[in-house]
Every structure is written in structure tokens, then in C-alpha cells.
Amino acid sequence: MELPGFAVTVWMFVCLYVSVGGYPNGKVREACTSMVPCHGSSPQLSPEHTITVNGTEFKPGDSIEVHLSGPDFEGFFIQARDAEHLDSPAVGSFVLADRRRSQLLTCGRTKNSAVSHTSKSKKKDIKAYWIAPGDAPKHVQFLATVVKKYRIFWVKIPGPIVSQTDVLSPTPPLHATSEAMSTSYPVSYISKPFSASGCGSMKFCIRNPSNCDPGSASCFFLSFQQEESSVFIEMSGPSEGYLAFALSHDQWMGGDDAYLCVNEDHRIHVSTAHLKERSYPLLDLENALEDVSWRLVDGVLQCSFRRSVRLPAYKGRFNLDASYYIFLADGEASEGGLIHKHRRQPLVTDGLYNVTGLPQDIGGSRSPQLIKAHGALMFVAWITTVSIGVIVARFFKPVWSHSFLFGKELWFQVHRILMLTTVMLTSISFVLPFVYRGGWSQQAGFHPYLGCAVMALAIFQPLMAGFRPSRHAPRRQLFNWFHWSTGTTARILAVVTMFLGMDLPALDLPDPWDTYTMIGFVAWHVGTDVLLEIHSYCLVRKVEVIEDDRVQILQSLTSAEAEGCLFKQIVLTIYVCGNIVFLVAFLIAINQV
């Protein structure tokens, strides 16, 4: 007879223990049935928050936007239930509108049947999308528990009731994976990898890398083969999340006709969607695809389907007998088939193509041409021209001091031409990303900030050189220090900026090759600099009398160094050739991305 009392005691202990930290991470599965937070206090009676929806009727597979709003709150828990039996299990599933502030929970046997917070940060509203299941009750009501503070919360705030438009014609259960239902047509299994046979002769193909075998673990493949009034489409690539392609009128995301193959629990769901700018794809409620098949083996995802060349009854579907830019993207998909932003820049064709026209076998680029030009010009400027210009100014004054070009010493003219070329190339390159992005990029980390600093220093250098004092002026030494320190700072920042820029999604040179190659270039330059410094020191040691100003930094080198003219010229020749090798390697890598 003591057992009930003991059970109550244990229950109170567990509640009090859990309530020490509450559920700041939103993992509130323990409250799936009661929707009551175990906070050790009673809920409030008069709700301050409201639930609104964007529709009052639904049919299986429909998506309804659910909006919870009100004064600042820390936590929330949203479910949909049978309006006639509110104590019954959750109904339907949800799709997130904001993954930073909300997360999906599985209550009972229904996956993604609830939405909760991810942290206790203050929020005024939250949105999610409810997907109506095939076996939904006639009437569904949305309920929400809201936590304002730890001991101030409301339980099962009643929301709107939505009803089925037609309850007389039942529809088989559908399992939604995103903002719309997934494929409801028969799906078959692909028995073997796709083949590139017929590419360029019978079907239009896109391959990355160029001419790769679709059966390999590194090949992205997309093909279109017209069969009378329809087109059979094959898509494959190394992805365990999702693959997607889109038809676009330009090389920017937005207003595009998209097709997604998404891995959900080792089953592939194929959907059509509409891309609106850079937001989550809006999946269609009705699917215009036929003969859907899929395969997922050894990390390679394959899917194929058929669609009509023209689909006038489906809004947002482009006619396939026109020309478009073609995007091909891949990325990760989380529990419930929710896709995440593509992990790298999508592959984009270099021009407009008609997939039902003349069959072609083409490639594409994951880096826009303007970004490629930006990287190439920066590499030319800061690997070649500036590095050679610094070596010439530092070590070739006595060697070329008696040779003249346009009335000035040869070393000075070479140095000035190379440095002005660096400023010109940097200025042109600096503008290109702004032209491509249409403004400042918020997703490039520190790269644009350091790039602006490099640009400012690059412009400041020639302006400062225009006010250079005469050789024997008292302020010449101060100028030398400023000139050297500004140039050195610019070069260091430029190398750091290039390190950061090589792995940005818009360029994304092969890793770790790009890092090792850049380290190799830095070592090559420093090694050459050290070698010439040692050589200069050895020459100076041969001089019986060392002038007083010889020990001052950046002072003109003595005439004794002219003895090493041949050695320096050989070193310079080898150094220039080495720089060209590094530059060509980077340019080839840029051309191939």
C-alpha cells in the first residue's frame, strides 16, 4: 500500500531534478503527451500569445504555415492534434522555417510531429509549416506551450482549427519530407550505375569533372534524352544527402525551376520545386514527374524520372524546348529529409542550353567567371609582379645603378613599373567581387575585410612614393622605413587574404593542394630573400672599411656588391621562373574549378 506514495515521491524527485536546468535546448520529448514543462510550478491561465495559420482548409499533402507570436518568450512547443480528441497523439509533421531558432521533435510514432526551441534566447515569434498526412482527422487544432520565464508559462494555448476540404474521398497515407508532399507515384529501383554512352549523340549530358564516368565515386552526372513529347532525365553524384538541378534564365539563383532527389532514411524522394532567390526551395504540392527510380550505393546517389516537354497545367515548370542556364548542386539532408544549403558552389553551365536541341556533352564551372578573374589577377599581382619588384629594389641597386631607362636608373624603373602594375591589377580585381555580388558579401568571413586593407595599402604606397625626399635629405631615412613597413604589411596581408580566399565556396580551389602550394610559394620567396641577404653580407665582409650608414636598414648597398652581379642575375632568373611556375599552377587550378 506504500507503493503509490513512493511512486509519487519518485515522480516529484525526477521532476525537481530535471527542472534544475529545464529544457534550454528544446529537447522536450518527455512532454510530448501532456505538453507541460516540468518546471515545478503551475501554468498561467490567460495566454499572452496567439497562433495563426494561413488557411482554414486542407487536403492530404497540403502545407499550412503556423505562426506563433506574442511578447518575448524563451521556449515553445507546438503540435497539431485531432480537434475532437485533444488528448490523442500528435497529427501530421512539420517543416522548419528557421533552423537557428527551432527544431523538429518526434512524438510517439510520428516523425517530426512537434516543433520546439533550440535555445532560451528571447524571441517574439516563430514560424513552421505543418504537412497534412494522408490519414488526417476531419478537423485539426494547433496547440502551443509557451515559456516566458522559467516559472511563467502557458500550456496548450488553443490555436485555429483547420478542416479537410473533402473527407469523403480518402487518400492513401503520404509521408511528407519538406514544405510539400513527396512523390506519391510508383517508385522503382535502379539496378546499375548510369552510363555516359550516347552523350553528345543521343542525349544532352553535363559531367563534372569533364568526361568522367557516371559510375565513379567522384562524378556528377546529369543527362536529358527526349522521347517524343517527354524527356527522360538521369542525375547522379557523390552525395548521401541530396542532389538537385535547376533551370534558370540567368546565372543567379531565383525564379528557377528545380528538381530534387533527397535521401530520407535511405529512401530517395524526388520532388519538383521553385527557387525564390536564396531561400529554402518551395516544393510543389503536385508532382509532374513519372517513371521515378533511384539508387543509393557506396555514397553515390542516383535518381531518374520523366517529365513532359511542356507542362502548361503546372505553374513554375519551365518548357524544356527553350534555352536555360543549368545548375547542379549537392548537399546534406537531416532527419526528416530536410535539406541544408549546398556545401559548395553549385555547378553552373557557361551558357544557355536547350536540352531538347542538339545533343551535347558539356561540363560546367563551380566558380563564376568574375570570381575566377578576381583570383587570377590577385595571384598575378601578389605572386609575380610585387615579389619580383621587391627583390629588384632590395638587391639590384648596385647591379643596375649604372644602367638607365627613360632617364632613370634601371632598377628603379623596373621596380616602379612592377609596383604600378600591381596596383592596377589589384584595383581591377578588387572591383570584380562587388560587381558579381552586387554589393558586400556577408558570407566570406574575414576575406573581404583584409582585401580592403590590402587595397588601401596598395594605393597608399605609390601616393607616399610621390612625396619621396631626395637621396640625402634628412627625412629620407624616415621615408624608407615607412615605405618598407607599408609594403611589407601589404604583402603579408595579401598572402593571408589569398589563403582565406582559396577555400571560399565561390572559388574553392582543390584542398589541400592549394594550401601546400601557397606555403611552397611563401617558402620559395623567403628562401630567395635569405639567400640574397647572405650573399650581400658575404660581399660586405670583404670590404676593408664599412661606411657608417651601411648598417642602417634600407640604406643603399655599397659598390662592393657589384662583384656579385652574375650570381644575383642567375638567382633572379631562377626566382622569376619559379614564380611563373607557381602562378601557372594556380591559374590552371582556377580554370578547372
Disulfide bonds with the S-S distance in Angstrom:
Cys15-Cys38 2.03
Cys32-Cys107 2.01
Cys199-Cys205 2.05
Cys212-Cys219 1.96
Cys261-Cys303 1.85
